[in-house]
Amino acid sequence: MSSRTCPDWPELMERAPELQFKHYAVAEAQLPAEVLMKIPEVALGDIAICCDLEHHVFFSEHTDERVAAALSESHWFSLDEWERRGAGVTA
């Protein structure tokens, strides 16, 4: 387990065992431009995102609410949405 691993990993493993959530500064996560354009007031190095970068799933409880709102309007999924749709299946 790395130091970036979400401290809530036991709960997250129960909810979505195929995902691995880690904490990143938003600047590190290399989010899509369309997401970053929606949060110009945010200092990207100062706020966190908790996510599985490979599957484009974020854990909203540990993600800045402005970032979570912008991600929700993109191809990213919140963990709740991932669970409802069945492993990220698009509508």
ABEGO torsion letter per residue (X at the ends): XBAABBAAAAAAAAABAABBBBBBBAAAAGBBAAAAAABAABBAAABBBBBBAAAGBBBAAABBAAAAAAAAABABBBAAAAAAAGGGBBX
